[in-house]
Amino acid sequence: MSKLWGGRFTKETNKLVEEFTASISFDQILALEDIEGSLAHVQMLGECAIVPLPDVLLIKKGLYEIKEQILKGEIEYSVADEDIHMNIEKRLIQLIGPVGGKLHTGRSRNDQVATDMHLYLKKKVIQFVEQLEKVQYAILSQAKQNIDTIIPGYTHLQRAQPISFAHHLMAYFWMFERDKERLLESLSRIDWSPLGAGALAGTTFPINRQRTAELLGFQSVYPNSMDAVSDRDFILEFLSNASILMTHISRLSEELVIWSSQEFQFVELDDSFCTGSSIMPQKKNPDVPELLRAKTGRVYGNLMGLLTVLKGLPLAYNKDMQEDKEGMFDTVETLEGTLSLLAPMIETMVVKKASMEKAVKQDFSNATDLADYLVKKGLAFREAHEIIGKIVLFAIKENKYLLDIDLSEYKQFHQMFDENIYDVLSPKNVVAARESFGGTSPNQVRNQIALAEKELNKVHEMSSK
């Protein structure tokens, strides 16, 4: 059988050109969306009396049969038929005869593929929001168990101030909350129907684009046919949101790698998320967070790739735009694997509280509280800062920490110091003292967890309406 568009040509397509230009090797992922769009399109053609009702029923019957074959894995796709749209249409004609050719009335592959991708990405974005919630619940579970667990907080990867480990974990909860918001907000731009825009200029047939949008569950219809077939902003936005999300996952993964090292020993990842060494029997390698960290790069690459493809394209559709799919599919697959591993890895992580407690007693992360102590007694902060700096230098030379320094030694630096300085310097009290909104005190962390649970419940209430 010749190509469905072959009437204008006098030569067969070069086989190398067929292989080079064909997209069926990857766009077959859109098979079910393509069937979904075609069912809506032919339904509308019947309602608008563009295609006779008996033909509509026969086409729908054929499409449902092809859908069953797709679900059962019985369809064999052909490179000669280029893409998923032509493969399905050709199969339809084989099943029901020439009447199958009426399916393409009033549409083009240009609006057809755009419709498929809108349908596909809409489903995936909703899926990723649900997966992110599982990650957030895993974080909440660990946070609730570690409100009073104290860990050194870092800036510049240097110990800065002691904090609640729950507070540290909850920082990622809010990062993922913003990721969810970005994904949900992007739905308003994904949820547009390009179907019926034709190749670029619309169609001469009296179609009803609002009806196909309604049948497919789209909230809006592109008002400009050229924009409808050439817009890939919704994919760019998804790839951008995915890149930001992977940035957060990579940062968390980096911390898990560091925390699980022998030098830190703050956490231990479950055996099921680690691997061993082929030569060193003692090794337990955090391969999963390492790979999550690495896969961030491919997601960035997919975003940059599509930005580069689109940057110089004139309106409307160009074959270059075939390159929009592989990067999108790869990012979707990467996120699916990443998020399915991240939640259980966090949930099963063992927190080594004793190691954390030991760490905060062997540093100078309580120095700021020593400065605040003098400020509250009336000293200017800059003067207090200089005094505490000299005390830290003294302690380092004497191989001591701030809690080890005698009161008489403190008084050599300033007479305002008295015996209650040791209560102020206790890591537990240092953490508890930070009662400002969003701070690391146990009370504030509990409030933060309650707020987080409220946010999750709010999303559930909205989705159930």
C-alpha positions in Angstrom: 0.0 0.0 0.0 1.4 3.4 -0.9 1.8 6.3 1.5 -1.4 8.0 2.5 0.1 11.3 1.3 1.8 9.9 -1.8 -0.5 11.3 -4.6 1.8 14.3 -5.4 5.0 12.2 -5.6 6.4 10.3 -8.5 9.2 8.5 -6.6 9.3 6.2 -3.6 10.9 7.8 -0.5 14.5 6.9 0.0 14.8 4.2 2.7 17.4 6.2 4.6 15.1 9.2 4.5 12.2 7.1 5.8 14.3 5.9 8.7 15.7 9.3 9.4 12.4 11.2 9.4 10.2 8.5 11.0 9.1 9.1 14.6 7.2 5.9 15.2 10.0 4.4 17.2 9.2 6.8 20.0 5.8 8.5 19.3 4.0 5.1 19.6 3.9 6.1 23.3 1.1 8.4 22.2 -1.0 5.6 20.7 -3.8 5.6 23.2 -4.0 9.5 23.2 -4.1 9.3 19.4 -7.1 6.9 19.5 -8.8 9.2 22.2 -8.4 12.2 20.0 -9.6 10.4 16.9 -12.7 9.2 18.7 -13.6 12.7 19.7 -12.9 14.0 16.2 -15.1 11.5 14.4 -17.9 11.9 17.0 -17.9 15.7 16.2 -17.8 15.0 12.4 -20.9 13.0 12.8 -22.7 15.5 14.9 -21.8 18.3 12.4 -23.1 16.1 9.6 -19.7 16.2 7.9 -19.4 12.4 7.9 -22.6 10.2 7.7 -23.6 8.5 10.9 -23.1 4.9 9.6 -19.5 5.8 8.6 -18.9 7.4 12.0 -20.1 4.2 13.8 -17.9 2.0 11.6 -14.9 4.2 12.2 -15.5 4.2 16.0 -15.8 0.4 15.9 -12.5 0.2 14.1 -10.8 2.6 16.5 -12.0 0.6 19.5 -10.7 -2.6 17.9 -7.3 -1.0 17.3 -7.3 0.3 20.9 -7.8 -3.3 22.1 -4.9 -4.5 19.9 -2.7 -1.7 21.3 -3.5 -2.7 24.9 -2.7 -6.3 24.1 0.5 -5.4 22.3 -0.7 -6.9 19.1 0.0 -3.9 16.8 3.1 -4.0 14.7 4.3 -0.5 13.8 6.0 0.3 10.5 8.7 2.9 9.9 7.4 3.2 6.3 4.2 4.8 7.9 6.3 7.4 9.6 4.4 8.2 12.8 1.8 6.9 15.2 -1.0 8.8 13.4 -0.3 7.3 10.0 0.2 3.8 11.5 -3.2 3.9 13.2 -5.0 5.4 10.2 -3.5 2.8 7.9 -4.5 0.0 10.2 -8.0 1.5 10.4 -8.3 1.4 6.6 -7.1 -2.2 6.5 -9.8 -3.1 9.1 -12.9 -1.2 7.7 -11.9 -0.3 4.2 -11.8 3.1 2.4 -14.3 4.7 4.8 -11.5 4.8 7.3 -9.9 7.6 5.2 -12.8 9.9 6.2 -11.4 10.1 9.8 -8.9 12.6 8.7 -11.5 15.0 7.4 -11.1 18.5 8.8 -7.8 17.9 10.6 -4.0 17.6 10.0 -1.3 15.6 11.6 -0.1 19.0 12.8 -3.1 19.6 15.1 -3.4 15.8 15.7 0.1 15.4 17.2 -0.3 18.6 19.3 -3.6 17.2 20.7 -1.9 13.9 21.6 0.8 15.7 23.5 -1.6 17.9 25.4 -3.6 14.8 26.4 -0.5 12.9 27.4 1.2 15.6 29.4 -2.0 16.5 31.2 -2.2 12.9 32.6 1.5 12.8 33.5 1.5 16.2 35.3 -1.4 15.0 37.5 0.5 11.7 38.1 3.7 13.6 39.2 1.7 15.8 41.7 0.4 12.6 43.3 3.9 11.1 43.4 5.3 14.2 45.0 2.7 14.0 47.7 4.0 10.6 48.6 7.5 12.1 48.9 6.1 14.8 51.2 4.3 12.3 53.4 7.6 10.4 53.7 9.3 13.6 54.8 6.6 14.4 57.3 6.8 10.9 58.8 10.6 11.3 59.4 10.1 14.9 60.6 7.5 14.0 63.2 9.9 11.4 64.7 12.8 13.9 64.8 11.5 17.2 66.1 13.8 17.0 69.1 16.7 15.4 67.2 19.5 18.1 66.9 21.9 18.2 63.9 24.5 20.8 63.0 23.1 23.3 60.5 25.5 24.3 57.8 26.4 27.3 55.6 29.3 27.0 53.1 29.3 23.4 54.3 30.8 24.7 57.6 28.9 24.2 60.9 26.8 27.2 61.5 24.1 26.8 64.1 22.4 23.7 65.7 19.0 22.9 64.3 16.2 20.4 64.6 16.7 17.6 62.0 12.9 17.8 61.4 13.4 21.5 60.5 16.1 20.5 58.0 13.9 17.9 56.4 10.9 20.2 56.2 12.9 22.6 54.1 12.5 20.0 51.3 8.8 19.6 52.0 8.3 23.2 51.1 10.5 22.9 48.0 8.4 20.0 46.8 5.3 22.0 47.7 6.4 24.8 45.3 7.2 22.1 42.7 3.6 20.8 43.0 2.2 24.3 42.7 4.2 24.9 39.5 3.0 21.6 38.0 -0.6 22.3 38.9 -0.4 25.9 37.6 1.0 24.6 34.3 -2.2 22.5 33.8 -4.1 25.8 32.9 -1.8 26.1 29.9 -1.7 22.3 29.0 -5.4 22.1 29.2 -6.0 23.7 25.7 -7.3 22.0 22.6 -5.5 22.5 19.3 -7.7 19.9 17.5 -9.4 21.3 14.4 -6.7 23.9 13.8 -5.7 21.9 10.7 -2.3 22.3 9.2 -2.1 26.0 10.2 -5.1 27.9 8.8 -8.1 26.0 10.1 -10.5 24.1 7.7 -13.2 24.7 5.2 -15.5 22.1 6.9 -18.1 23.4 9.5 -16.4 21.7 12.4 -17.1 22.4 16.1 -13.8 22.7 17.9 -15.5 23.5 21.2 -17.3 20.1 21.0 -14.1 18.1 20.6 -12.5 20.0 23.4 -15.5 19.1 25.6 -15.3 15.5 24.6 -11.6 15.4 25.4 -12.0 17.2 28.7 -10.1 20.3 27.7 -11.0 23.5 29.5 -10.0 25.9 26.6 -9.6 26.0 22.8 -6.7 27.8 21.0 -8.2 30.9 19.5 -5.4 31.1 16.8 -4.9 28.1 14.5 -1.3 28.9 13.8 -0.5 29.2 17.5 -2.4 25.9 18.1 -0.1 23.8 15.9 3.2 25.5 16.6 2.9 26.1 20.4 5.3 24.0 22.4 5.4 26.3 25.4 3.5 23.8 27.5 6.2 21.3 26.9 9.0 23.8 27.7 7.2 24.8 30.9 6.9 21.1 31.9 10.6 20.6 31.2 11.5 23.7 33.1 9.3 22.7 36.1 10.9 19.2 35.9 14.4 20.7 35.9 13.6 22.8 39.1 12.1 19.7 40.7 15.2 17.6 39.8 17.4 20.4 41.3 15.6 19.9 44.6 15.9 16.1 44.4 19.6 16.4 43.5 20.2 18.7 46.6 18.5 16.3 48.9 20.3 13.3 47.3 23.6 15.1 47.9 22.8 15.5 51.5 21.8 11.8 51.8 25.2 10.8 50.3 27.0 13.1 52.7 25.0 12.1 55.7 25.4 8.4 55.1 29.2 8.7 54.8 31.5 7.4 57.5 32.7 10.9 58.2 29.2 12.0 59.1 27.2 8.9 60.0 24.0 10.9 60.5 21.8 8.5 58.6 21.8 5.0 57.2 19.9 4.2 54.0 18.0 0.9 53.8 20.0 -1.9 52.2 17.3 -2.1 49.5 18.4 1.3 48.2 22.2 0.6 48.2 24.7 -1.6 46.4 28.0 -3.2 47.3 31.4 -3.2 45.7 32.7 -5.9 43.4 36.1 -5.8 45.1 35.6 -4.2 48.6 33.3 -6.4 50.7 32.8 -3.7 53.4 31.2 -1.2 51.1 27.6 0.0 51.2 27.2 2.5 48.4 24.4 5.0 48.2 23.9 4.4 44.5 20.3 5.5 44.3 20.8 9.1 45.5 23.9 9.3 43.5 22.0 8.3 40.3 19.2 10.7 41.2 21.8 13.4 41.5 23.2 12.5 38.1 19.9 12.1 36.2 19.2 15.8 36.9 21.7 16.5 34.1 19.7 14.7 31.5 16.5 16.6 32.5 18.4 19.9 32.1 19.7 18.7 28.8 16.1 17.9 27.5 15.0 21.5 28.4 18.0 23.0 26.7 17.6 20.8 23.7 14.0 21.9 23.0 14.7 25.5 23.7 17.5 25.3 21.1 15.2 23.6 18.6 12.4 26.2 18.9 14.5 29.4 19.1 14.7 30.1 15.4 11.5 28.5 14.0 9.1 30.6 11.8 5.4 29.9 12.1 3.8 27.5 11.8 4.7 23.8 11.9 8.2 22.7 10.9 9.7 19.2 10.9 12.2 20.4 13.5 9.3 20.1 16.0 9.4 16.4 15.8 12.3 16.7 18.2 10.0 17.9 21.0 8.9 14.3 21.9 12.0 12.3 22.8 13.2 14.7 25.4 9.7 15.0 26.9 9.3 11.2 27.0 12.7 10.8 28.6 12.0 13.4 31.3 8.7 11.8 32.0 10.4 8.4 32.4 13.1 9.9 34.5 10.6 11.6 36.9 8.5 8.4 37.2 11.5 6.4 38.3 13.0 9.1 40.5 9.8 9.8 42.4 8.9 6.2 42.8 12.2 5.6 44.6 12.5 8.8 46.6 9.5 8.3 48.8 10.3 4.8 50.1 14.0 5.7 50.4 13.3 8.6 52.8 10.6 6.6 54.7 13.0 3.7 55.4 16.0 5.9 56.2 17.4 5.3 59.7 18.3 8.5 61.6 21.4 8.1 63.8 20.4 10.4 66.6 23.4 9.7 68.8 25.9 10.6 66.0 24.0 13.9 65.5 24.0 14.7 69.2 27.7 14.0 69.4 28.4 16.3 66.4 26.6 19.3 67.9 28.7 19.0 71.1 32.0 19.1 69.2 31.7 22.4 67.3 31.3 26.1 67.8 27.8 26.3 66.2 26.4 27.8 69.5 28.7 30.9 69.1 25.9 33.1 67.8 23.9 32.5 71.0 26.9 33.6 73.0 27.0 36.9 71.1 23.2 37.3 71.5 23.7 36.7 75.2 25.9 39.8 75.5 23.6 41.8 73.3 20.7 41.1 75.5 22.8 42.4 78.4 23.2 45.7 76.6 26.3 45.3 74.4 26.2 46.3 70.7 26.1 43.3 68.4 29.3 44.2 66.5 31.2 44.5 69.8 29.8 41.2 71.0 30.6 39.6 67.7 34.3 40.6 68.0 34.5 39.4 71.6 33.0 35.9 70.8 35.4 35.7 67.8 38.3 36.1 70.2 36.8 33.5 72.6 36.4 31.0 69.7 40.1 31.6 68.8 41.1 31.1 72.4 39.1 27.8 72.6 40.7 26.5 69.4 44.2 27.2 70.7 43.3 25.5 74.0 41.6 22.5 72.2 38.3 23.3 73.9 34.7 23.9 72.9 32.6 26.8 74.3 30.9 24.6 76.9 34.4 23.5 78.2 35.6 27.1 79.0 35.6 28.1 82.7 33.5 31.0 83.8 36.7 32.7 85.1 38.1 32.4 81.5 34.9 33.9 80.1 35.2 36.9 82.4 38.6 37.6 81.1 36.9 38.6 77.8 34.0 40.4 79.4 32.6 40.9 83.0 29.0 40.5 81.7 29.4 36.7 81.6 27.8 34.8 84.6 27.0 31.2 85.5 23.9 30.9 83.3 26.0 31.1 80.2 26.2 27.3 80.2 22.4 27.0 79.9 22.5 29.4 77.0 25.2 27.3 75.2 23.4 23.9 75.6 22.5 22.8 72.0 19.0 21.9 73.1 18.4 25.4 74.5 20.1 27.0 71.5 17.5 25.2 69.2 14.6 25.9 71.6 15.5 29.6 71.7 14.7 30.2 68.0 11.0 30.8 68.4 10.6 33.3 65.6 8.1 32.2 62.9 9.6 29.6 60.7 12.4 29.0 63.2 13.9 25.7 64.3 12.5 25.5 67.9 10.4 22.4 68.6 7.3 24.6 69.0 7.9 26.2 65.6 8.7 22.9 63.9 5.4 21.4 65.2 3.5 24.4 63.9 5.3 24.0 60.6 4.3 20.3 60.4 0.7 21.2 61.2 0.7 23.8 58.5 2.2 21.3 56.0 -0.5 18.7 56.8 -3.1 21.4 56.3 -1.7 22.2 52.9 -1.8 18.5 51.9 -5.4 18.2 53.1 -6.4 21.3 51.2 -5.1 19.8 48.0 -7.1 16.6 48.7 -10.2 18.6 49.3 -9.8 20.5 46.0 -9.1 17.3 44.0 -12.2 15.6 45.4 -14.6 18.3 44.3 
